[in-house]
Amino acid sequence: SGVSFEGKTVLITGCGRDSIGAELLKGLLRGGAVVYATTSRASNTSSYFQAIYDNHGAKGSALVAVPFNGGSVHDI
């Protein structure tokens, strides 16, 4: 029972520690969504995202951390 995001793919930005986006990320994973999360600090955040997935990932969910710097013309 509850909300299902099964079959949904989501792009989320701004999901750093203790942010509203991080709570949204957790809910999407619990609901079974495939989530692409951007981060400007890919090397420093892999354990952070792994812990979120380990604690909140559900059947059918997936989390992909994508390095992205919104101030970079190359990344955009």
Secondary structure, DSSP 8 states (H G I E B T S, - for coil): -----TT-EEEE----TTSHHHHHHHHHHHTT-EEEEEES-HHHHHHHHHHHHHHH--TT-EEEEEE--TT-TTT-
